Amino acid sequence: MGQDKPISVGSERSKQLTKLNIVGILALFCCMSEFAILTPSIASFSHHFANTDVTTIMLANSITGIVSVPVSILVGSVLDKIGFRRAALIGIFVMSVGGAFPFLMPNITNYAYIIFSRVIVGVGLGIMFPVGNATIIAFFEGRERSKYLGWGITIQFVFNLIYTTVAGYLTEIDWNYSFLAYLIGFIPFFLALAWMPEAKPLVQEARERERAAKKDAPKEKIPRAIWGYALFALACWTSVVTVQVVTSTVLDARQLAGPSQAALVINCCGIGTILCGLVFPRLVKAFKMRLFGVSAAITAIGIVPCMFATSLPVYALGVFLLGFGGSAFFTAAQNATGNISPASRVPFVSGVMTSMMNLGPFIGPYVFSASMLAMPSMGVDAVFPVLIAMAAVCAVVGLLHPMRAIAEGRGNEALKK
């Protein structure tokens, strides 16, 4: 655990970290694509639970988001008290066990059991989700922070590929086998157990320094801009995850793919996200404050092929662009909020931002259902013009109103020019 030499990094706080410590931090991101595990299986669930409405079927995939939102915000506000590492391990364990147990009930016809399982998953996800970004923000600054946030989302969607591929092929065996994909979560659990460093002292020290420097000043408030970034990140991310959630249903309706093929198509979104994570620091340097507008425009463009595709390659191209643009937007928002937040409020802000990522999958099925009610003649395709409009609004705002927080903070001086 402490045998390899410390790596050279950009701030005093991170100089004591070893390569294995960073592996322990980044391991947390392996569990953050949980919302994608059941996406290739939704059509299969609809066939097994034939008397259950498709919106309720999708609810099982999305309810984790709404459950995890208050849990993430609560945990994010008390991470410096309960400990970053402890929260991560508890959350991963609860999520993995809670997600896997429906495998043991192959003959059930009551969908409430599946929803109950997903509620447990939501609790576990909410506990661990804020920890990864908050730990990176606590240890790193400037370009190092951008780099590791980019790596984090890359790893998140590498495991997105693994989860969806495994779940898709397991679903070909039987509907309940897809839940075994949750057991993959024990890989990052043991990596974090072995090597994750504790960021709790750093946040406590930062809070004490702020108190000493401002003894008579009121407690530093969270900048109002944080809530604006959170809402825009939610809108853009909802566009991304809604397409993922509905893909197996859309491809089944178009008679283009079964569960395993749908998983491979959904994985193209993950590939786009992985590529984005690898080049994210370069995107920040190239587009600076316009990155939000450019990435939202790519997101909107990516939805267009999904709307009109009559073949798997065309649909796959769309979700690839969607993954690249949407992850660039969300990672930029996380980076921006970390730059302008007081150090002592970083865990809470991280909880807010990760809650937005979790809330998107909950909203998605209702956007899908509302779109079909508003435009019944389009059927399952009605959701696509709605999502295009959402992403386009984000693009217009991002291009016309520069998001300056991406260039704030120490280590980002070059981005202000």
C-alpha positions in Angstrom: 0.0 0.0 0.0 2.8 2.4 0.8 5.6 0.7 -1.1 5.7 2.6 -4.4 7.2 6.1 -4.6 5.0 9.2 -4.5 4.2 10.6 -7.9 4.9 14.2 -8.8 1.7 16.2 -8.9 0.7 19.8 -9.1 -0.2 20.7 -5.5 1.3 20.2 -2.0 -1.7 18.3 -0.9 -1.2 15.6 -3.5 2.5 15.1 -3.3 2.1 12.4 -0.7 -0.2 10.3 -2.9 1.2 7.2 -4.5 0.2 5.7 -7.8 -1.8 3.0 -5.9 -3.5 5.7 -3.9 -4.8 7.3 -7.2 -5.9 3.8 -8.3 -7.9 3.6 -5.1 -9.6 7.0 -5.7 -10.3 6.2 -9.4 -11.7 2.8 -8.5 -14.8 4.6 -7.1 -15.7 5.7 -10.6 -16.1 2.0 -11.7 -19.4 2.0 -9.9 -20.8 5.3 -11.2 -22.4 3.9 -14.3 -24.9 1.8 -12.3 -27.8 3.4 -14.2 -26.7 1.7 -17.4 -26.7 -1.9 -16.0 -30.3 -2.7 -16.8 -30.7 -0.5 -20.0 -30.2 -3.5 -22.4 -32.7 -5.6 -20.4 -35.7 -3.3 -20.3 -37.4 -4.8 -23.4 -36.9 -8.3 -21.9 -38.4 -7.1 -18.6 -41.4 -5.8 -20.6 -41.9 -9.3 -22.1 -41.6 -11.1 -18.7 -43.8 -8.6 -16.8 -46.3 -8.3 -19.6 -49.0 -6.8 -17.4 -46.7 -4.0 -16.2 -46.7 -0.7 -18.0 -43.5 0.2 -19.8 -43.1 3.4 -17.8 -43.2 1.3 -14.6 -40.6 -1.0 -16.1 -38.4 1.9 -16.8 -39.0 3.2 -13.3 -36.9 0.3 -11.9 -34.0 1.6 -14.0 -34.5 5.2 -13.0 -35.8 5.2 -9.4 -32.2 4.8 -8.2 -31.7 8.3 -9.3 -34.4 10.0 -7.3 -33.5 7.9 -4.2 -29.8 8.7 -4.5 -30.4 12.5 -4.9 -31.3 13.3 -1.2 -28.8 10.7 0.0 -26.0 12.2 -2.1 -26.7 15.7 -0.9 -26.9 14.6 2.7 -23.7 12.5 2.5 -21.9 15.2 0.6 -22.6 17.6 3.5 -21.2 15.3 6.2 -18.3 13.6 4.4 -15.8 15.4 6.5 -17.4 13.9 9.6 -18.1 10.3 8.6 -15.0 9.9 6.4 -14.7 9.7 2.6 -13.3 6.2 2.5 -15.9 4.7 4.9 -18.7 6.3 2.8 -17.3 4.9 -0.4 -17.0 1.3 0.9 -20.4 1.2 2.6 -22.1 2.6 -0.6 -20.4 0.2 -3.0 -21.3 -2.8 -0.8 -25.0 -1.8 -0.4 -25.3 -1.0 -4.1 -23.8 -4.3 -5.2 -25.7 -6.6 -2.9 -29.0 -4.7 -3.3 -28.7 -4.8 -7.0 -27.9 -8.5 -7.3 -30.5 -10.1 -5.2 -33.4 -10.2 -7.8 -31.4 -12.9 -9.5 -32.6 -15.3 -6.8 -36.3 -14.7 -7.7 -36.6 -15.9 -11.4 -40.3 -16.8 -11.1 -41.7 -13.5 -9.6 -44.5 -11.7 -11.5 -44.8 -8.8 -9.0 -42.6 -6.0 -10.3 -42.6 -4.4 -6.8 -39.7 -6.6 -5.9 -37.5 -5.2 -8.7 -38.4 -1.7 -7.7 -37.5 -2.4 -4.0 -34.1 -3.7 -5.2 -33.5 -0.6 -7.1 -34.4 1.6 -4.1 -31.6 -0.2 -2.1 -29.3 0.4 -5.0 -30.2 4.1 -4.9 -29.3 4.3 -1.3 -25.9 2.7 -1.9 -25.3 4.8 -4.9 -26.2 8.0 -3.1 -23.7 7.2 -0.3 -20.7 6.6 -2.5 -21.4 8.8 -5.5 -20.2 12.2 -4.1 -17.0 10.7 -2.8 -14.9 10.3 -6.0 -15.2 13.8 -7.3 -15.0 15.3 -3.8 -11.8 13.4 -3.2 -10.2 14.6 -6.4 -11.2 18.2 -5.8 -9.8 17.9 -2.2 -6.4 16.6 -3.3 -5.9 18.3 -6.7 -6.0 21.8 -8.2 -6.0 23.4 -11.7 -4.9 21.2 -14.6 -4.3 18.2 -12.3 -7.9 18.4 -11.2 -9.2 18.6 -14.8 -7.0 15.6 -15.7 -8.2 13.3 -12.9 -11.9 14.4 -13.3 -11.5 13.4 -17.0 -9.9 10.1 -16.0 -12.7 9.5 -13.6 -15.4 9.8 -16.2 -13.4 7.7 -18.6 -13.2 4.9 -16.1 -16.9 5.4 -15.3 -17.8 4.6 -18.8 -15.2 1.9 -19.4 -17.3 0.1 -16.7 -20.4 1.3 -18.4 -19.3 -0.8 -21.4 -18.5 -3.7 -19.1 -21.8 -3.5 -17.2 -24.0 -3.2 -20.3 -22.2 -5.8 -22.3 -22.3 -8.4 -19.4 -25.9 -7.5 -18.6 -27.0 -7.8 -22.2 -25.5 -11.2 -22.7 -26.7 -12.4 -19.3 -30.3 -11.3 -20.3 -30.1 -13.7 -23.3 -29.9 -16.5 -20.7 -33.0 -15.3 -18.8 -34.4 -12.0 -17.7 -33.1 -12.3 -14.1 -29.5 -13.1 -14.9 -28.9 -9.4 -15.8 -28.8 -8.6 -12.1 -25.6 -10.6 -11.6 -23.8 -7.7 -13.3 -23.9 -5.9 -10.0 -21.4 -8.3 -8.5 -18.8 -6.6 -10.7 -18.9 -3.9 -8.1 -16.8 -5.9 -5.7 -13.7 -5.3 -7.9 -13.6 -1.6 -7.1 -14.7 -2.3 -3.6 -11.5 -4.2 -2.8 -9.3 -1.7 -4.7 -10.7 1.1 -2.6 -10.4 -0.9 0.5 -6.7 -1.5 -0.2 -5.5 1.8 -1.5 -8.0 4.7 -1.3 -6.6 7.6 0.8 -8.7 9.5 3.3 -9.5 13.2 2.3 -11.3 13.9 5.5 -8.3 15.7 7.2 -7.7 17.9 4.1 -11.3 19.2 4.2 -11.2 19.7 8.0 -7.9 21.6 7.7 -9.3 23.8 5.0 -12.3 24.6 7.1 -10.1 25.5 10.1 -7.9 27.8 7.9 -11.0 29.5 6.6 -12.3 30.0 10.2 -8.9 31.3 11.4 -8.7 33.7 8.5 -12.2 35.0 8.9 -13.0 34.8 12.6 -15.5 37.6 12.6 -16.8 37.0 9.0 -19.9 35.0 8.3 -19.6 31.4 7.1 -18.7 31.3 3.4 -21.7 30.7 1.3 -22.0 28.6 -1.8 -22.0 30.8 -4.9 -25.4 31.1 -6.5 -23.8 30.1 -9.8 -23.4 26.6 -8.5 -27.2 26.1 -8.9 -27.2 27.4 -12.4 -24.4 24.9 -13.4 -26.3 22.1 -11.7 -29.5 22.8 -13.6 -27.8 23.0 -16.9 -25.8 19.9 -16.2 -29.1 18.1 -15.3 -30.7 19.2 -18.6 -27.8 18.0 -20.8 -27.2 14.8 -18.9 -30.9 13.9 -19.0 -30.7 14.1 -22.8 -27.8 11.6 -22.7 -29.3 9.0 -20.2 -32.8 9.2 -21.6 -31.5 7.9 -25.0 -29.6 5.1 -23.2 -32.7 4.2 -21.2 -35.0 4.0 -24.2 -32.6 2.4 -26.7 -33.5 -1.2 -26.1 -37.2 -0.3 -26.4 -36.7 1.8 -29.5 -34.5 -0.9 -31.2 -37.0 -3.6 -30.3 -39.9 -1.5 -31.7 -37.9 -1.0 -34.9 -37.0 -4.7 -35.0 -33.3 -3.8 -35.2 -31.8 -5.6 -32.1 -32.3 -7.9 -29.1 -30.8 -7.3 -25.7 -27.1 -8.2 -26.5 -27.1 -6.1 -29.6 -28.8 -3.3 -27.8 -26.0 -3.5 -25.2 -23.4 -3.1 -27.9 -25.2 0.0 -29.3 -25.6 1.5 -25.9 -21.8 0.9 -25.3 -21.1 3.4 -28.1 -22.2 6.1 -25.8 -19.7 4.9 -23.3 -17.0 4.8 -26.0 -17.7 8.5 -26.7 -17.5 9.3 -23.0 -14.2 7.4 -22.6 -12.7 9.3 -25.5 -14.0 12.6 -24.0 -12.4 11.8 -20.7 -9.0 11.1 -22.3 -9.0 14.5 -24.2 -11.0 16.6 -21.7 -8.0 18.8 -20.5 -7.3 19.6 -24.2 -11.0 20.4 -24.7 -10.8 22.9 -21.8 -7.7 24.5 -23.3 -9.1 24.6 -26.8 -12.6 26.0 -26.1 -12.1 27.6 -22.7 -15.4 29.3 -21.6 -17.2 28.2 -24.8 -16.8 24.5 -23.9 -20.3 24.3 -22.5 -21.9 25.6 -25.7 -19.8 23.4 -28.0 -20.4 20.2 -26.0 -24.1 20.8 -25.7 -24.3 21.3 -29.5 -22.5 18.0 -30.0 -25.1 16.4 -27.7 -28.0 17.8 -29.8 -26.4 16.7 -33.0 -25.9 13.2 -31.7 -29.6 12.7 -31.0 -30.5 13.4 -34.6 -29.2 10.0 -36.0 -31.0 8.2 -33.2 -34.3 9.8 -34.2 -34.0 8.7 -37.9 -31.8 5.6 -37.8 -33.0 2.5 -39.7 -29.8 0.6 -39.0 -27.7 -0.1 -36.0 -24.5 1.6 -37.2 -26.4 4.9 -37.7 -28.0 4.7 -34.3 -24.6 3.8 -32.8 -23.0 6.9 -34.3 -25.6 9.0 -32.7 -25.1 7.6 -29.2 -21.3 7.9 -29.7 -21.6 11.7 -30.3 -24.2 11.9 -27.5 -21.8 10.3 -25.0 -18.9 12.6 -26.1 -20.8 15.8 -25.9 -22.8 15.1 -22.8 -19.9 13.9 -20.7 -17.8 16.9 -21.8 -20.6 19.2 -20.7 -21.1 17.5 -17.3 -17.4 17.2 -16.5 -16.9 20.9 -17.4 -19.8 21.7 -15.0 -18.2 19.6 -12.2 -14.8 21.3 -12.8 -16.4 24.7 -12.8 -18.2 24.3 -9.6 -15.1 22.9 -7.9 -13.2 25.9 -9.0 -15.6 28.5 -7.5 -16.6 26.6 -4.3 -15.0 27.4 -0.9 -12.8 24.5 0.0 -14.9 23.6 3.1 -18.0 23.4 0.9 -16.6 21.2 -1.8 -18.1 17.9 -0.4 -21.6 19.4 -0.3 -21.2 20.9 -3.9 -19.9 17.5 -5.1 -23.0 15.9 -3.6 -25.2 18.4 -5.5 -23.5 17.8 -8.8 -23.6 14.0 -8.5 -27.2 14.2 -7.5 -27.9 15.9 -10.9 -26.2 12.9 -12.6 -28.4 10.6 -10.6 -31.6 12.6 -11.2 -31.3 12.4 -15.0 -32.1 8.7 -15.2 -35.2 9.2 -13.0 -36.5 12.0 -15.2 -35.8 10.2 -18.5 -38.7 7.7 -18.4 -41.2 10.5 -17.7 -39.8 12.6 -20.5 -40.3 9.5 -22.7 -43.9 9.0 -21.6 -44.8 12.6 -21.7 -43.4 12.9 -25.2 -45.5 10.0 -26.4 -48.6 11.5 -24.9 -47.9 14.9 -26.5 -47.1 13.4 -29.9 -48.8 10.0 -30.1 -48.4 9.7 -33.9 -44.6 9.4 -33.4 -44.8 6.6 -30.9 -41.5 5.8 -29.1 -39.7 8.2 -31.4 -41.5 11.2 -29.9 -38.9 11.6 -27.2 -36.1 12.5 -29.6 -37.3 16.0 -30.8 -37.9 16.9 -27.1 -34.3 15.9 -26.2 -32.9 17.7 -29.2 -34.6 20.9 -28.0 -33.3 20.5 -24.5 -29.7 20.1 -25.6 -30.1 22.9 -28.2 -31.2 25.4 -25.4 -28.1 24.4 -23.4 -25.9 25.0 -26.5 -27.4 28.4 -27.2 -27.0 29.6 -23.6 -23.4 28.2 -23.4 -22.4 29.9 -26.7 -24.0 33.3 -26.0 -23.1 33.4 -22.3 -19.5 32.3 -21.5 -19.3 30.1 -18.4 -16.5 31.8 -16.7 -16.1 29.4 -13.7 -14.3 26.9 -15.9 -11.4 29.3 -15.9 -11.4 30.2 -12.3 -9.2 28.9 -9.5 -5.5 28.4 -9.1 -3.7 26.6 -11.9 -6.2 27.8 -14.5 -4.6 31.2 -15.3 -3.9 30.3 -18.9 -7.6 29.6 -19.5 -8.6 33.2 -18.6 -6.7 34.6 -21.5 
